[in-house]
Every structure is written in structure tokens, then in C-alpha cells.
Amino acid sequence: MYIKISSKSSKNYDINEIASMSLMQNQKIKEIQVIDNNRILITIEDDDEIQGIIYNIDTQEIVQRIKK
């Protein structure tokens, strides 16, 4: 699956490549939201926890993890 961040962007991002960065076997991606031109929020769910990962698409790094 690929995601195009904005209508003006010519670069597509492979969601599997982004999300597989640190997923464990029991985790799954619940939702992906665009925060701004540089960052996306990936919501990950497992059996007993929900966590958000803010990912910078320009630097291809995890900026922050939010656990709930």
C-alpha cells in the first residue's frame, strides 16, 4: 500500500516500509493521519495497548512515541 501525502507531492511513500520500522508480531496499524507536510501519525494497536508514532517523512525517522 502506498500513500501520497499531499496533492502537490510527487513522492509516494510505501506504508509497509514506514510501519515495519518497529512493529512486533502482535501489533497492527489501526490508522494513519497526516499531521502536516512533514509528519504523519501512525496509530498502532495490540492486545492491551494503543500507541501513536509521529514519523517525519523527510528525515524518515520516528520523532515521538505516545503510549496509552
Rosetta silent file (secondary structure, phi, psi, omega in degrees, C-alpha in Angstrom):
SEQUENCE: MYIKISSKSSKNYDINEIASMSLMQNQKIKEIQVIDNNRILITIEDDDEIQGIIYNIDTQEIVQRIKK
SCORE:     score description
SCORE:     0.000 S_00000001
   1 L     0.000  139.497  179.922    0.000    0.000    0.000 S_00000001
   2 E  -121.269  153.266  178.973    1.260    3.466   -0.862 S_00000001
   3 E  -129.475  137.288  174.116    0.276    6.872    0.469 S_00000001
   4 E  -106.403  120.422 -170.820    0.573   10.232   -1.208 S_00000001
   5 L   -70.792  -42.608  178.401    0.937   12.901    1.475 S_00000001
   6 L  -140.022  162.351 -178.433   -0.323   15.913   -0.470 S_00000001
   7 L   -68.455  -24.324  179.654   -1.838   16.593   -3.858 S_00000001
   8 L   -87.367  -14.270 -177.006    1.212   18.653   -4.869 S_00000001
   9 L   -77.244  136.556  176.402    3.686   15.994   -3.775 S_00000001
  10 L   -99.824   -2.730 -177.367    5.145   13.763   -6.442 S_00000001
  11 L   -97.227  128.947  175.563    6.701   11.413   -3.916 S_00000001
  12 E  -102.765  148.745 -178.441    4.810    8.323   -2.783 S_00000001
  13 E  -117.665  134.724  177.906    5.656    6.528    0.454 S_00000001
  14 E   -81.845  110.316 -177.391    5.469    2.792    0.997 S_00000001
  15 H   -60.853  -38.436  179.209    3.388    2.371    4.159 S_00000001
  16 H   -60.689  -39.335  179.262    4.747   -1.116    4.748 S_00000001
  17 H   -67.249  -42.167  179.588    8.282    0.247    4.774 S_00000001
  18 H   -67.106  -48.475 -172.555    7.367    3.053    7.180 S_00000001
  19 H   -75.854  -27.473 -178.053    5.273    0.930    9.518 S_00000001
  20 L   -75.954    1.962 -177.266    7.506   -2.106    9.640 S_00000001
  21 L   -56.503  -31.241 -177.715   10.166    0.021   11.300 S_00000001
  22 L  -158.014   24.129 -178.830    9.397   -1.378   14.723 S_00000001
  23 L   -78.049  137.099  172.598    6.203   -3.439   14.707 S_00000001
  24 L   -88.995  169.518 -173.794    6.070   -6.596   16.765 S_00000001
  25 L   -61.823  -33.284 -177.741    4.187   -9.615   15.521 S_00000001
  26 L   -88.538    0.850 -178.843    1.053   -8.920   17.596 S_00000001
  27 L   -95.340  149.274  175.481    0.826   -5.234   16.573 S_00000001
  28 E  -141.793  152.592  178.792   -1.204   -3.851   13.693 S_00000001
  29 E   -79.280  125.707  179.757   -1.685   -0.435   12.159 S_00000001
  30 E   -94.825  -38.602 -174.348   -5.084    0.952   13.043 S_00000001
  31 E  -159.517  151.513  174.381   -4.926    4.357   11.371 S_00000001
  32 E  -130.304  128.239 -179.258   -2.626    6.770    9.542 S_00000001
  33 E  -129.512  142.766  175.715   -3.211   10.528    9.666 S_00000001
  34 E   -83.816  126.049  177.106   -1.365   13.428    8.080 S_00000001
  35 L   -88.803  -52.489  176.408   -0.264   15.975   10.693 S_00000001
  36 L  -155.371 -165.288 -176.264    1.441   18.428    8.329 S_00000001
  37 L   -64.884  -19.992 -174.821    3.665   18.419    5.232 S_00000001
  38 L  -112.956  -15.923 -171.419    6.487   16.644    7.068 S_00000001
  39 E  -130.506  146.359  172.516    4.844   14.389    9.660 S_00000001
  40 E  -127.103  153.691  176.792    2.302   11.593    9.876 S_00000001
  41 E  -109.212  121.571  178.449    0.701    9.960   12.892 S_00000001
  42 E  -108.739  119.433  177.976    0.548    6.167   12.803 S_00000001
  43 E   -95.208  124.385 -176.839   -1.783    4.591   15.377 S_00000001
  44 E  -117.649  139.009 -176.622   -0.707    1.064   16.344 S_00000001
  45 E  -127.880  140.634  169.362   -2.788   -1.384   18.334 S_00000001
  46 L  -133.122 -163.102 -173.121   -2.001   -4.665   20.044 S_00000001
  47 L   -58.419  -40.489 -173.197   -3.806   -6.826   22.600 S_00000001
  48 L  -132.378   14.826 -174.945   -3.650   -4.411   25.533 S_00000001
  49 L  -151.255  146.465  171.217   -2.156   -1.135   24.318 S_00000001
  50 E  -118.395  136.658  179.548   -2.627    1.653   21.784 S_00000001
  51 E  -138.963  145.565  176.660    0.360    3.703   20.748 S_00000001
  52 E  -109.800  140.065  176.595    0.908    6.607   18.400 S_00000001
  53 E  -122.185  122.454  173.655    4.052    7.134   16.406 S_00000001
  54 E   -93.490  122.414 -172.699    4.839   10.509   14.908 S_00000001
  55 E  -120.226  127.972  176.698    7.007    9.904   11.867 S_00000001
  56 E   -87.570  116.105 -175.680    8.939   12.543    9.925 S_00000001
  57 L   -77.040  -21.531  178.546    8.697   11.604    6.254 S_00000001
  58 L   -75.458  -46.129 -178.709   11.532   13.904    5.188 S_00000001
  59 L   -90.988   -9.344 -179.196   14.148   12.522    7.577 S_00000001
  60 L    55.938   47.708  179.960   12.497    9.068    7.703 S_00000001
  61 E  -131.869  151.845  171.745   12.771    8.985   11.492 S_00000001
  62 E   -76.794  123.324 -179.267   10.422    8.396   14.379 S_00000001
  63 E   -87.034  -41.815 -175.870   10.003   11.762   16.121 S_00000001
  64 E  -157.244  147.624  172.193    7.936   10.637   19.092 S_00000001
  65 E  -115.468  134.231  179.966    6.109    7.618   20.552 S_00000001
  66 E  -123.076  117.367 -179.132    2.941    8.162   22.576 S_00000001
  67 E  -106.971  143.572  179.873    1.673    5.230   24.647 S_00000001
  68 L  -130.985    0.000    0.000   -1.755    4.983   26.207 S_00000001
